[in-house]
Amino acid sequence: MDKIIHKKIDKQDESVTITDIQEMMEEIQEENPDREVFFDGDEYAICSRKKEG
C-alpha cells in the first residue's frame, strides 16, 4: 500500500479535538486531491493513499 503519514497526533495532548483533526484532514485533502485522506487509529496519525480507479 502507498500510505503516507502526513501528521502524527500526540495521544497525550488533550487540547487536540476531533474538530481539529477534521480540519487538518480537510487541509491535507485540499493539498492532495489525488489521494484518499484518512485517520489511522493504529498509528494515531492522519495518512493518505492513492485513490483507486
PQR file with spaces between the fields and no chain letter, atoms N, CA, C, O and H, PARSE charges and radii, in Angstrom:
ATOM       1  N    MET     1       0.849   -1.192    0.000 -0.4000 1.5000
ATOM       2  CA   MET     1       0.000    0.000    0.000 -0.0000 2.0000
ATOM       3  C    MET     1       0.884    1.241    0.000  0.5500 1.7000
ATOM       4  O    MET     1       1.945    1.265    0.624 -0.5500 1.4000
ATOM       5  N    ASP     2       0.440    2.249   -0.695 -0.4000 1.5000
ATOM       6  CA   ASP     2       1.168    3.511   -0.847 -0.0000 2.0000
ATOM       7  C    ASP     2       0.707    4.513    0.221  0.5500 1.7000
ATOM       8  O    ASP     2       0.192    5.582   -0.107 -0.5500 1.4000
ATOM       9  H    ASP     2      -0.422    2.230   -1.202  0.4000 1.0000
ATOM      10  N    LYS     3       0.894    4.160    1.491 -0.4000 1.5000
ATOM      11  CA   LYS     3       0.424    5.018    2.582 -0.0000 2.0000
ATOM      12  C    LYS     3       1.499    6.023    2.957  0.5500 1.7000
ATOM      13  O    LYS     3       2.673    5.684    3.102 -0.5500 1.4000
ATOM      14  H    LYS     3       1.311    3.291    1.757  0.4000 1.0000
ATOM      15  N    ILE     4       1.064    7.274    3.111 -0.4000 1.5000
ATOM      16  CA   ILE     4       1.936    8.352    3.580 -0.0000 2.0000
ATOM      17  C    ILE     4       1.367    8.871    4.893  0.5500 1.7000
ATOM      18  O    ILE     4       0.166    9.123    4.994 -0.5500 1.4000
ATOM      19  H    ILE     4       0.110    7.549    2.994  0.4000 1.0000
ATOM      20  N    ILE     5       2.220    9.033    5.896 -0.4000 1.5000
ATOM      21  CA   ILE     5       1.817    9.655    7.156 -0.0000 2.0000
ATOM      22  C    ILE     5       2.098   11.148    7.030  0.5500 1.7000
ATOM      23  O    ILE     5       3.242   11.564    6.851 -0.5500 1.4000
ATOM      24  H    ILE     5       3.195    8.828    5.815  0.4000 1.0000
ATOM      25  N    HIS     6       1.034   11.948    7.126 -0.4000 1.5000
ATOM      26  CA   HIS     6       1.171   13.400    6.989 -0.0000 2.0000
ATOM      27  C    HIS     6       1.360   14.085    8.336  0.5500 1.7000
ATOM      28  O    HIS     6       2.124   15.044    8.452 -0.5500 1.4000
ATOM      29  H    HIS     6       0.105   11.610    7.272  0.4000 1.0000
ATOM      30  N    LYS     7       0.655   13.584    9.359 -0.4000 1.5000
ATOM      31  CA   LYS     7       0.699   14.260   10.663 -0.0000 2.0000
ATOM      32  C    LYS     7       0.413   13.263   11.765  0.5500 1.7000
ATOM      33  O    LYS     7      -0.648   12.639   11.791 -0.5500 1.4000
ATOM      34  H    LYS     7       0.034   12.805    9.264  0.4000 1.0000
ATOM      35  N    LYS     8       1.364   13.113   12.679 -0.4000 1.5000
ATOM      36  CA   LYS     8       1.167   12.284   13.872 -0.0000 2.0000
ATOM      37  C    LYS     8       0.437   13.126   14.917  0.5500 1.7000
ATOM      38  O    LYS     8       0.719   14.314   15.072 -0.5500 1.4000
ATOM      39  H    LYS     8       2.226   13.620   12.659  0.4000 1.0000
ATOM      40  N    ILE     9      -0.497   12.507   15.627 -0.4000 1.5000
ATOM      41  CA   ILE     9      -1.230   13.184   16.689 -0.0000 2.0000
ATOM      42  C    ILE     9      -0.727   12.623   18.025  0.5500 1.7000
ATOM      43  O    ILE     9      -0.637   11.409   18.203 -0.5500 1.4000
ATOM      44  H    ILE     9      -0.727   11.542   15.501  0.4000 1.0000
ATOM      45  N    ASP    10      -0.406   13.507   18.941 -0.4000 1.5000
ATOM      46  CA   ASP    10       0.057   13.097   20.267 -0.0000 2.0000
ATOM      47  C    ASP    10      -1.150   12.656   21.091  0.5500 1.7000
ATOM      48  O    ASP    10      -2.025   13.468   21.390 -0.5500 1.4000
ATOM      49  H    ASP    10      -0.479   14.494   18.796  0.4000 1.0000
ATOM      50  N    LYS    11      -1.203   11.394   21.454 -0.4000 1.5000
ATOM      51  CA   LYS    11      -2.326   10.861   22.233 -0.0000 2.0000
ATOM      52  C    LYS    11      -2.478   11.559   23.574  0.5500 1.7000
ATOM      53  O    LYS    11      -3.584   11.636   24.110 -0.5500 1.4000
ATOM      54  H    LYS    11      -0.492   10.734   21.211  0.4000 1.0000
ATOM      55  N    GLN    12      -1.396   12.060   24.115 -0.4000 1.5000
ATOM      56  CA   GLN    12      -1.411   12.690   25.433 -0.0000 2.0000
ATOM      57  C    GLN    12      -1.870   14.153   25.391  0.5500 1.7000
ATOM      58  O    GLN    12      -2.158   14.743   26.432 -0.5500 1.4000
ATOM      59  H    GLN    12      -0.498   11.998   23.680  0.4000 1.0000
ATOM      60  N    ASP    13      -1.936   14.734   24.192 -0.4000 1.5000
ATOM      61  CA   ASP    13      -2.313   16.149   24.049 -0.0000 2.0000
ATOM      62  C    ASP    13      -3.834   16.274   24.058  0.5500 1.7000
ATOM      63  O    ASP    13      -4.489   16.066   23.036 -0.5500 1.4000
ATOM      64  H    ASP    13      -1.702   14.255   23.346  0.4000 1.0000
ATOM      65  N    GLU    14      -4.379   16.608   25.199 -0.4000 1.5000
ATOM      66  CA   GLU    14      -5.827   16.701   25.362 -0.0000 2.0000
ATOM      67  C    GLU    14      -6.420   17.946   24.705  0.5500 1.7000
ATOM      68  O    GLU    14      -7.642   18.078   24.630 -0.5500 1.4000
ATOM      69  H    GLU    14      -3.847   16.777   26.029  0.4000 1.0000
ATOM      70  N    SER    15      -5.574   18.858   24.231 -0.4000 1.5000
ATOM      71  CA   SER    15      -6.082   20.074   23.609 -0.0000 2.0000
ATOM      72  C    SER    15      -6.512   19.846   22.157  0.5500 1.7000
ATOM      73  O    SER    15      -7.223   20.674   21.587 -0.5500 1.4000
ATOM      74  H    SER    15      -4.582   18.751   24.293  0.4000 1.0000
ATOM      75  N    VAL    16      -6.085   18.728   21.554 -0.4000 1.5000
ATOM      76  CA   VAL    16      -6.450   18.428   20.172 -0.0000 2.0000
ATOM      77  C    VAL    16      -7.841   17.800   20.157  0.5500 1.7000
ATOM      78  O    VAL    16      -8.072   16.759   20.772 -0.5500 1.4000
ATOM      79  H    VAL    16      -5.508   18.056   22.017  0.4000 1.0000
ATOM      80  N    THR    17      -8.769   18.453   19.441 -0.4000 1.5000
ATOM      81  CA   THR    17     -10.149   17.979   19.379 -0.0000 2.0000
ATOM      82  C    THR    17     -10.410   17.236   18.070  0.5500 1.7000
ATOM      83  O    THR    17      -9.600   17.276   17.143 -0.5500 1.4000
ATOM      84  H    THR    17      -8.582   19.299   18.942  0.4000 1.0000
ATOM      85  N    ILE    18     -11.532   16.573   18.016 -0.4000 1.5000
ATOM      86  CA   ILE    18     -11.936   15.897   16.774 -0.0000 2.0000
ATOM      87  C    ILE    18     -12.092   16.929   15.663  0.5500 1.7000
ATOM      88  O    ILE    18     -11.739   16.665   14.514 -0.5500 1.4000
ATOM      89  H    ILE    18     -12.190   16.541   18.768  0.4000 1.0000
ATOM      90  N    THR    19     -12.615   18.092   15.998 -0.4000 1.5000
ATOM      91  CA   THR    19     -12.761   19.161   15.014 -0.0000 2.0000
ATOM      92  C    THR    19     -11.397   19.571   14.468  0.5500 1.7000
ATOM      93  O    THR    19     -11.259   19.806   13.268 -0.5500 1.4000
ATOM      94  H    THR    19     -12.903   18.307   16.931  0.4000 1.0000
ATOM      95  N    ASP    20     -10.394   19.661   15.328 -0.4000 1.5000
ATOM      96  CA   ASP    20      -9.036   19.992   14.881 -0.0000 2.0000
ATOM      97  C    ASP    20      -8.539   18.950   13.883  0.5500 1.7000
ATOM      98  O    ASP    20      -7.970   19.290   12.846 -0.5500 1.4000
ATOM      99  H    ASP    20     -10.506   19.471   16.304  0.4000 1.0000
ATOM     100  N    ILE    21      -8.760   17.689   14.206 -0.4000 1.5000
ATOM     101  CA   ILE    21      -8.317   16.605   13.327 -0.0000 2.0000
ATOM     102  C    ILE    21      -9.054   16.665   11.995  0.5500 1.7000
ATOM     103  O    ILE    21      -8.442   16.484   10.942 -0.5500 1.4000
ATOM     104  H    ILE    21      -9.222   17.413   15.049  0.4000 1.0000
ATOM     105  N    GLN    22     -10.358   16.918   12.028 -0.4000 1.5000
ATOM     106  CA   GLN    22     -11.139   17.038   10.793 -0.0000 2.0000
ATOM     107  C    GLN    22     -10.615   18.184    9.930  0.5500 1.7000
ATOM     108  O    GLN    22     -10.499   18.041    8.713 -0.5500 1.4000
ATOM     109  H    GLN    22     -10.854   17.065   12.883  0.4000 1.0000
ATOM     110  N    GLU    23     -10.300   19.316   10.550 -0.4000 1.5000
ATOM     111  CA   GLU    23      -9.782   20.462    9.808 -0.0000 2.0000
ATOM     112  C    GLU    23      -8.425   20.140    9.180  0.5500 1.7000
ATOM     113  O    GLU    23      -8.163   20.517    8.038 -0.5500 1.4000
ATOM     114  H    GLU    23     -10.394   19.433   11.539  0.4000 1.0000
ATOM     115  N    MET    24      -7.557   19.439    9.932 -0.4000 1.5000
ATOM     116  CA   MET    24      -6.256   19.037    9.393 -0.0000 2.0000
ATOM     117  C    MET    24      -6.454   18.101    8.198  0.5500 1.7000
ATOM     118  O    MET    24      -5.760   18.218    7.188 -0.5500 1.4000
ATOM     119  H    MET    24      -7.770   19.133   10.860  0.4000 1.0000
ATOM     120  N    MET    25      -7.395   17.184    8.321 -0.4000 1.5000
ATOM     121  CA   MET    25      -7.652   16.235    7.239 -0.0000 2.0000
ATOM     122  C    MET    25      -8.167   16.951    5.994  0.5500 1.7000
ATOM     123  O    MET    25      -7.762   16.626    4.878 -0.5500 1.4000
ATOM     124  H    MET    25      -7.959   17.089    9.141  0.4000 1.0000
ATOM     125  N    GLU    26      -9.057   17.924    6.179 -0.4000 1.5000
ATOM     126  CA   GLU    26      -9.591   18.693    5.044 -0.0000 2.0000
ATOM     127  C    GLU    26      -8.473   19.469    4.349  0.5500 1.7000
ATOM     128  O    GLU    26      -8.426   19.523    3.120 -0.5500 1.4000
ATOM     129  H    GLU    26      -9.386   18.188    7.086  0.4000 1.0000
ATOM     130  N    GLU    27      -7.583   20.064    5.126 -0.4000 1.5000
ATOM     131  CA   GLU    27      -6.467   20.817    4.562 -0.0000 2.0000
ATOM     132  C    GLU    27      -5.538   19.895    3.763  0.5500 1.7000
ATOM     133  O    GLU    27      -5.121   20.233    2.655 -0.5500 1.4000
ATOM     134  H    GLU    27      -7.621   20.020    6.124  0.4000 1.0000
ATOM     135  N    ILE    28      -5.223   18.743    4.328 -0.4000 1.5000
ATOM     136  CA   ILE    28      -4.360   17.783    3.632 -0.0000 2.0000
ATOM     137  C    ILE    28      -5.044   17.291    2.362  0.5500 1.7000
ATOM     138  O    ILE    28      -4.387   17.113    1.337 -0.5500 1.4000
ATOM     139  H    ILE    28      -5.562   18.468    5.228  0.4000 1.0000
ATOM     140  N    GLN    29      -6.375   17.065    2.419 -0.4000 1.5000
ATOM     141  CA   GLN    29      -7.108   16.607    1.245 -0.0000 2.0000
ATOM     142  C    GLN    29      -7.066   17.656    0.141  0.5500 1.7000
ATOM     143  O    GLN    29      -6.902   17.312   -1.030 -0.5500 1.4000
ATOM     144  H    GLN    29      -6.909   17.209    3.252  0.4000 1.0000
ATOM     145  N    GLU    30      -7.213   18.931    0.495 -0.4000 1.5000
ATOM     146  CA   GLU    30      -7.155   20.011   -0.496 -0.0000 2.0000
ATOM     147  C    GLU    30      -5.783   20.077   -1.157  0.5500 1.7000
ATOM     148  O    GLU    30      -5.675   20.357   -2.350 -0.5500 1.4000
ATOM     149  H    GLU    30      -7.347   19.211    1.446  0.4000 1.0000
ATOM     150  N    GLU    31      -4.737   19.817   -0.377 -0.4000 1.5000
ATOM     151  CA   GLU    31      -3.368   19.848   -0.902 -0.0000 2.0000
ATOM     152  C    GLU    31      -3.034   18.618   -1.739  0.5500 1.7000
ATOM     153  O    GLU    31      -2.092   18.635   -2.532 -0.5500 1.4000
ATOM     154  H    GLU    31      -4.825   19.589    0.593  0.4000 1.0000
ATOM     155  N    ASN    32      -3.811   17.550   -1.558 -0.4000 1.5000
ATOM     156  CA   ASN    32      -3.542   16.266   -2.223 -0.0000 2.0000
ATOM     157  C    ASN    32      -4.833   15.690   -2.810  0.5500 1.7000
ATOM     158  O    ASN    32      -5.321   14.668   -2.327 -0.5500 1.4000
ATOM     159  H    ASN    32      -4.576   17.536   -0.914  0.4000 1.0000
ATOM     160  N    PRO    33      -5.392   16.325   -3.840 -0.5600 1.5000
ATOM     161  CA   PRO    33      -6.692   15.878   -4.368  0.2800 2.0000
ATOM     162  C    PRO    33      -6.664   14.482   -5.000  0.5500 1.7000
ATOM     163  O    PRO    33      -7.712   13.860   -5.173 -0.5500 1.4000
ATOM     164  N    ASP    34      -5.483   13.995   -5.340 -0.4000 1.5000
ATOM     165  CA   ASP    34      -5.366   12.673   -5.955 -0.0000 2.0000
ATOM     166  C    ASP    34      -5.208   11.558   -4.919  0.5500 1.7000
ATOM     167  O    ASP    34      -4.977   10.403   -5.274 -0.5500 1.4000
ATOM     168  H    ASP    34      -4.632   14.500   -5.199  0.4000 1.0000
ATOM     169  N    ARG    35      -5.335   11.915   -3.626 -0.4000 1.5000
ATOM     170  CA   ARG    35      -5.130   10.928   -2.562 -0.0000 2.0000
ATOM     171  C    ARG    35      -6.367   10.849   -1.666  0.5500 1.7000
ATOM     172  O    ARG    35      -7.116   11.817   -1.537 -0.5500 1.4000
ATOM     173  H    ARG    35      -5.523   12.853   -3.338  0.4000 1.0000
ATOM     174  N    GLU    36      -6.564    9.701   -1.058 -0.4000 1.5000
ATOM     175  CA   GLU    36      -7.629    9.486   -0.096 -0.0000 2.0000
ATOM     176  C    GLU    36      -7.039    9.708    1.291  0.5500 1.7000
ATOM     177  O    GLU    36      -6.124    8.990    1.695 -0.5500 1.4000
ATOM     178  H    GLU    36      -5.956    8.914   -1.163  0.4000 1.0000
ATOM     179  N    VAL    37      -7.547   10.683    2.018 -0.4000 1.5000
ATOM     180  CA   VAL    37      -7.027   11.033    3.350 -0.0000 2.0000
ATOM     181  C    VAL    37      -7.876   10.316    4.401  0.5500 1.7000
ATOM     182  O    VAL    37      -9.103   10.283    4.308 -0.5500 1.4000
ATOM     183  H    VAL    37      -8.291   11.266    1.691  0.4000 1.0000
ATOM     184  N    PHE    38      -7.205    9.748    5.396 -0.4000 1.5000
ATOM     185  CA   PHE    38      -7.917    9.024    6.450 -0.0000 2.0000
ATOM     186  C    PHE    38      -7.135    9.105    7.760  0.5500 1.7000
ATOM     187  O    PHE    38      -5.948    9.429    7.780 -0.5500 1.4000
ATOM     188  H    PHE    38      -6.208    9.775    5.472  0.4000 1.0000
ATOM     189  N    PHE    39      -7.845    8.797    8.865 -0.4000 1.5000
ATOM     190  CA   PHE    39      -7.205    8.755   10.176 -0.0000 2.0000
ATOM     191  C    PHE    39      -6.872    7.304   10.489  0.5500 1.7000
ATOM     192  O    PHE    39      -7.752    6.443   10.481 -0.5500 1.4000
ATOM     193  H    PHE    39      -8.810    8.534    8.848  0.4000 1.0000
ATOM     194  N    ASP    40      -5.616    7.039   10.761 -0.4000 1.5000
ATOM     195  CA   ASP    40      -5.154    5.693   11.088 -0.0000 2.0000
ATOM     196  C    ASP    40      -5.079    5.588   12.613  0.5500 1.7000
ATOM     197  O    ASP    40      -4.204    6.184   13.241 -0.5500 1.4000
ATOM     198  H    ASP    40      -4.901    7.738   10.768  0.4000 1.0000
ATOM     199  N    GLY    41      -5.997    4.830   13.196 -0.4000 1.5000
ATOM     200  CA   GLY    41      -6.055    4.692   14.648 -0.0000 2.0000
ATOM     201  C    GLY    41      -4.872    3.948   15.236  0.5500 1.7000
ATOM     202  O    GLY    41      -4.485    4.204   16.377 -0.5500 1.4000
ATOM     203  H    GLY    41      -6.708    4.346   12.685  0.4000 1.0000
ATOM     204  N    ASP    42      -4.291    3.029   14.475 -0.4000 1.5000
ATOM     205  CA   ASP    42      -3.121    2.301   14.970 -0.0000 2.0000
ATOM     206  C    ASP    42      -1.910    3.219   15.067  0.5500 1.7000
ATOM     207  O    ASP    42      -1.170    3.186   16.050 -0.5500 1.4000
ATOM     208  H    ASP    42      -4.605    2.821   13.548  0.4000 1.0000
ATOM     209  N    GLU    43      -1.717    4.034   14.041 -0.4000 1.5000
ATOM     210  CA   GLU    43      -0.594    4.986   14.010 -0.0000 2.0000
ATOM     211  C    GLU    43      -0.914    6.261   14.792  0.5500 1.7000
ATOM     212  O    GLU    43      -0.013    7.013   15.166 -0.5500 1.4000
ATOM     213  H    GLU    43      -2.318    4.061   13.242  0.4000 1.0000
ATOM     214  N    TYR    44      -2.212    6.497   15.035 -0.4000 1.5000
ATOM     215  CA   TYR    44      -2.720    7.740   15.598 -0.0000 2.0000
ATOM     216  C    TYR    44      -2.186    8.913   14.773  0.5500 1.7000
ATOM     217  O    TYR    44      -1.528    9.824   15.275 -0.5500 1.4000
ATOM     218  H    TYR    44      -2.944    5.887   14.732  0.4000 1.0000
ATOM     219  N    ALA    45      -2.508    8.836   13.480 -0.4000 1.5000
ATOM     220  CA   ALA    45      -1.968    9.808   12.534 -0.0000 2.0000
ATOM     221  C    ALA    45      -2.942   10.020   11.378  0.5500 1.7000
ATOM     222  O    ALA    45      -3.785    9.174   11.082 -0.5500 1.4000
ATOM     223  H    ALA    45      -3.042    8.096   13.072  0.4000 1.0000
ATOM     224  N    ILE    46      -2.796   11.179   10.737 -0.4000 1.5000
ATOM     225  CA   ILE    46      -3.526   11.460    9.511 -0.0000 2.0000
ATOM     226  C    ILE    46      -2.659   10.973    8.362  0.5500 1.7000
ATOM     227  O    ILE    46      -1.506   11.379    8.215 -0.5500 1.4000
ATOM     228  H    ILE    46      -2.110   11.866   10.978  0.4000 1.0000
ATOM     229  N    CYS    47      -3.235   10.100    7.557 -0.4000 1.5000
ATOM     230  CA   CYS    47      -2.493    9.450    6.474 -0.0000 2.0000
ATOM     231  C    CYS    47      -3.255    9.616    5.168  0.5500 1.7000
ATOM     232  O    CYS    47      -4.393   10.085    5.142 -0.5500 1.4000
ATOM     233  H    CYS    47      -4.171    9.771    7.676  0.4000 1.0000
ATOM     234  N    SER    48      -2.596    9.218    4.086 -0.4000 1.5000
ATOM     235  CA   SER    48      -3.277    9.178    2.800 -0.0000 2.0000
ATOM     236  C    SER    48      -2.714    8.050    1.965  0.5500 1.7000
ATOM     237  O    SER    48      -1.621    7.543    2.218 -0.5500 1.4000
ATOM     238  H    SER    48      -1.671    8.838    4.107  0.4000 1.0000
ATOM     239  N    ARG    49      -3.495    7.665    0.952 -0.4000 1.5000
ATOM     240  CA   ARG    49      -3.053    6.682   -0.034 -0.0000 2.0000
ATOM     241  C    ARG    49      -3.630    7.093   -1.377  0.5500 1.7000
ATOM     242  O    ARG    49      -4.585    7.867   -1.437 -0.5500 1.4000
ATOM     243  H    ARG    49      -4.383    8.076    0.746  0.4000 1.0000
ATOM     244  N    LYS    50      -3.055    6.578   -2.450 -0.4000 1.5000
ATOM     245  CA   LYS    50      -3.545    6.903   -3.790 -0.0000 2.0000
ATOM     246  C    LYS    50      -4.983    6.429   -3.932  0.5500 1.7000
ATOM     247  O    LYS    50      -5.351    5.348   -3.473 -0.5500 1.4000
ATOM     248  H    LYS    50      -2.279    5.949   -2.401  0.4000 1.0000
ATOM     249  N    LYS    51      -5.796    7.277   -4.589 -0.4000 1.5000
ATOM     250  CA   LYS    51      -7.168    6.890   -4.861 -0.0000 2.0000
ATOM     251  C    LYS    51      -7.187    5.792   -5.903  0.5500 1.7000
ATOM     252  O    LYS    51      -6.438    5.829   -6.880 -0.5500 1.4000
ATOM     253  H    LYS    51      -5.496    8.156   -4.962  0.4000 1.0000
ATOM     254  N    GLU    52      -8.047    4.819   -5.686 -0.4000 1.5000
ATOM     255  CA   GLU    52      -8.176    3.733   -6.673 -0.0000 2.0000
ATOM     256  C    GLU    52      -9.164    4.162   -7.743  0.5500 1.7000
ATOM     257  O    GLU    52     -10.105    4.912   -7.481 -0.5500 1.4000
ATOM     258  H    GLU    52      -8.655    4.789   -4.893  0.4000 1.0000
ATOM     259  N    GLY    53      -8.933    3.677   -8.942 -0.4000 1.5000
ATOM     260  CA   GLY    53      -9.890    3.924  -10.019 -0.0000 2.0000
ATOM     261  C    GLY    53      -9.413    4.957  -10.901  0.5500 1.7000
ATOM     262  O    GLY    53     -10.089    5.301  -11.871 -0.5500 1.4000
ATOM     263  H    GLY    53      -8.169    3.068   -9.154  0.4000 1.0000
